[in-house]
């Protein structure tokens, strides 16, 4: 993997594939560049695709204390590395990061996000507060495995599957990244869609959800799309939180192709 220094000196590991307009994939909670590799391979015939380990994950460094601004700087360093502008796709909490970065002025041409896990509404905010409290309690006690279990159960993974995951080689990698769950928790704030802040998102944005995702996820993505100045909403039939790369790749390719046409016209 290649590496680049973020503003605070943190080393960020990344990988790139293909040629064409740059597209950066921002992974979700407990994800790494390897997690996004299948989607990157599908997009690489048409785009210069960058995947990376967000700070604290995989081969990237981690300089504390955590701040959303530092993660925005990490993404900005990657945008600079690919020429100063890029299109971005963010998965889950990675979508929230991409939105925050664009609202802060990151030069993004086109932006797509899949189910950023906001939980708007009174019950949603209460649920988020409860999860935040439990997460910090587990991490403070050093129960990293418990924090991972909490995250997986909250995202709908059945208990028997979690038990099987605990016995798999992947489990140690997830536990090693458990502290970054607090980073994503901070990124999402109180769980509400930050509508006032997101009026600054100037990029054309595609907000995507799965047709078989929980109702809460589908409603929150519509609320997010309504809050963004230049957004449209898209539902992928049959998809859930575990998004299939082959289902979203053609949607992203068509959306990001707008950048190709814009560059040819300029």
C-alpha positions in Angstrom: 0.0 0.0 0.0 1.1 3.6 -0.6 1.2 6.0 2.3 0.6 9.7 2.7 1.0 12.1 5.6 -2.1 13.9 6.9 -1.9 17.4 8.3 -1.2 16.2 11.9 1.5 13.8 10.8 -0.6 10.7 10.9 0.4 8.2 8.2 -2.6 7.2 6.0 -2.3 4.0 4.0 -4.1 3.8 0.7 -4.3 1.8 -2.5 -5.3 2.9 -6.0 -6.5 1.1 -9.1 -7.5 2.0 -12.7 -7.3 5.2 -14.7 -9.7 8.0 -15.3 -11.5 10.6 -13.1 -10.6 10.0 -9.4 -13.1 8.4 -7.1 -12.3 7.9 -3.4 -14.1 5.2 -1.5 -14.6 6.0 2.2 -15.3 2.8 4.3 -17.7 2.4 7.1 -17.2 1.3 10.7 -14.6 -1.4 11.2 -13.9 -1.3 7.5 -10.5 -1.0 5.7 -9.3 -0.6 2.2 -9.6 -4.4 1.8 -13.3 -4.2 2.7 -13.8 -1.8 -0.2 -11.6 -3.7 -2.7 -14.4 -5.7 -4.4 -16.2 -2.4 -5.3 -13.0 -0.7 -6.3 -12.2 -3.5 -8.7 -15.6 -3.1 -10.4 -15.1 0.6 -10.8 -11.5 0.5 -11.9 -12.1 0.0 -15.6 -13.6 3.5 -15.8 -12.1 5.4 -12.9 -9.0 6.0 -10.9 -10.3 4.4 -7.6 -8.7 5.1 -4.2 -9.4 3.0 -1.2 -7.8 3.7 2.2 -7.6 2.6 5.8 -9.2 5.4 7.9 -7.1 6.4 10.8 -6.8 3.8 13.6 -7.6 1.1 11.1 -5.5 -1.4 9.2 -2.1 0.0 8.2 -2.9 3.6 8.9 -1.6 5.5 12.0 -3.6 7.1 14.7 -2.7 10.3 16.5 -5.0 11.4 19.3 -7.1 12.8 20.5 -9.7 12.1 17.9 -11.5 14.9 16.1 -13.7 14.8 13.0 -11.5 17.6 11.6 -8.6 15.2 11.6 -10.4 12.7 9.6 -11.4 15.4 7.2 -7.7 16.3 6.8 -7.0 12.6 6.0 -9.5 12.7 3.2 -8.2 16.1 2.0 -4.7 14.6 1.8 -6.0 11.9 -0.5 -7.8 14.4 -2.7 -4.6 16.3 -3.0 -2.7 13.1 -3.9 -5.1 12.4 -6.9 -4.9 15.9 -8.3 -6.9 18.3 -6.1 -10.4 17.2 -6.9 -12.3 13.9 -6.7 -15.7 12.3 -6.5 -16.4 10.4 -3.3 -18.5 7.4 -2.2 -19.0 6.9 1.5 -20.4 3.7 3.0 -22.2 3.9 6.3 -20.3 6.1 8.8 -17.9 6.8 5.9 -20.8 8.6 4.2 -21.2 10.8 7.2 -17.5 11.6 7.0 -17.7 12.4 3.3 -20.6 14.8 3.9 -18.9 16.5 6.8 -15.8 16.9 4.6 -17.7 18.4 1.7 -19.6 20.8 4.1 -16.2 21.9 5.4 -15.1 22.8 1.8 -13.4 19.7 0.5 -13.3 19.9 -3.3 -15.6 17.1 -4.2 -17.2 17.0 -7.7 -19.8 14.4 -7.1 -20.8 12.7 -3.8 -22.6 9.4 -3.2 -23.4 7.9 0.2 -25.0 4.7 1.3 -27.1 4.7 4.5 -25.1 7.0 6.8 -26.4 5.8 10.2 -28.2 8.8 11.4 -31.1 8.2 13.8 -33.4 11.2 13.6 -36.6 11.6 15.7 -37.1 11.5 19.4 -36.9 7.7 19.7 -33.9 7.6 17.4 -31.9 10.2 19.4 -32.7 8.4 22.7 -31.5 5.1 21.1 -28.3 6.7 19.9 -27.6 8.2 23.4 -28.1 4.8 24.9 -25.8 3.1 22.5 -23.2 5.8 23.0 -23.3 5.3 26.7 -22.9 1.6 26.4 -20.1 1.8 23.9 -18.0 4.2 26.0 -18.6 2.1 29.1 -17.3 -1.0 27.4 -14.3 0.7 25.9 -13.4 2.4 29.2 -13.5 -1.0 30.9 -11.2 -2.4 28.2 -13.8 -4.7 26.8 -13.0 -4.3 23.1 -14.7 -7.5 22.1 -17.8 -6.4 23.9 -17.7 -3.1 22.0 -17.5 -5.0 18.7 -20.4 -7.2 19.7 -22.5 -4.1 20.6 -21.8 -2.6 17.2 -22.7 -5.8 15.4 -25.9 -6.3 17.3 -27.0 -2.7 16.8 -26.5 -3.1 13.1 -28.7 -6.2 13.0 -26.2 -9.1 13.1 -27.9 -12.1 14.8 -26.4 -13.4 18.0 -25.6 -16.8 16.5 -23.7 -15.2 13.6 -21.8 -13.0 16.1 -20.9 -16.2 18.0 -19.5 -17.7 14.8 -17.6 -14.5 14.0 -15.9 -14.7 17.4 -14.4 -18.0 16.3 -13.2 -16.7 12.9 -9.7 -15.3 12.2 -11.3 -12.0 11.2 -12.4 -11.4 14.8 -9.0 -10.3 16.1 -8.8 -7.7 13.3 -12.2 -6.3 14.3 -11.2 -6.2 18.0 -8.0 -4.3 17.1 -10.2 -1.6 15.5 -12.8 -1.5 18.3 -11.6 1.9 19.6 -12.5 3.5 16.2 -16.2 2.8 17.0 -16.0 5.7 19.3 -14.6 7.8 16.4 -17.7 7.0 14.3 -19.9 7.6 17.3 -18.5 11.1 17.6 -18.8 11.7 13.9 -22.5 11.1 14.1 -23.1 13.5 16.9 -26.4 13.0 18.7 -27.7 11.0 15.7 -29.8 13.7 14.1 -29.2 14.8 10.5 -27.2 18.1 10.8 -29.4 19.9 8.4 -28.1 23.4 9.1 -24.5 22.4 8.6 -25.2 20.4 5.5 -26.6 23.4 3.6 -23.0 23.9 2.9 -22.8 20.7 0.9 -22.5 22.0 -2.7 -21.7 18.8 -4.6 -24.4 17.0 -6.4 -25.2 14.1 -4.1 -26.8 10.7 -4.5 -28.2 9.3 -1.2 -28.8 5.6 -1.5 -30.5 3.0 0.7 -31.4 -0.6 0.5 -35.0 -1.6 -0.3 -34.7 -4.4 2.3 -33.0 -2.3 5.0 -34.8 -1.5 8.2 -37.5 1.2 8.0 -35.4 3.4 10.2 -32.5 3.4 7.7 -34.8 4.1 4.7 -36.5 7.0 6.5 -33.2 8.5 7.7 -31.8 8.5 4.2 -34.8 10.3 2.8 -34.5 12.9 5.6 -30.8 13.3 4.7 -31.6 13.8 1.0 -34.2 16.4 1.9 -31.6 18.3 3.9 -29.0 18.5 1.2 -29.3 21.3 -1.4 -28.5 19.2 -4.5 -29.4 15.7 -3.6 -31.6 12.9 -5.0 -32.6 9.7 -3.3 -32.2 6.2 -4.8 -33.4 2.8 -3.3 -31.7 -0.4 -4.4 -34.2 -3.2 -4.5 -33.3 -6.2 -2.4 -30.2 -4.6 -0.8 -29.6 -4.3 3.0 -26.9 -2.8 5.2 -24.6 -5.4 3.7 -24.5 -3.8 0.3 -23.5 -6.0 -2.6 -20.7 -4.4 -4.7 -22.2 -5.7 -7.9 -25.5 -4.0 -7.1 -24.1 -0.5 -6.4 -21.2 -0.4 -8.9 -23.3 0.3 -12.0 -25.3 3.0 -10.1 -22.1 4.7 -9.0 -20.5 4.3 -12.5 -23.4 6.1 -14.1 -23.5 8.8 -11.5 -19.8 9.5 -11.5 -19.7 9.5 -15.3 -21.2 12.9 -15.0 -17.8 14.1 -14.0 -16.3 12.5 -17.1 -18.7 14.5 -19.3 -18.1 17.7 -17.3 -14.3 17.4 -17.8 -14.7 16.8 -21.5 -16.9 19.9 -21.9 -14.5 22.1 -20.0 
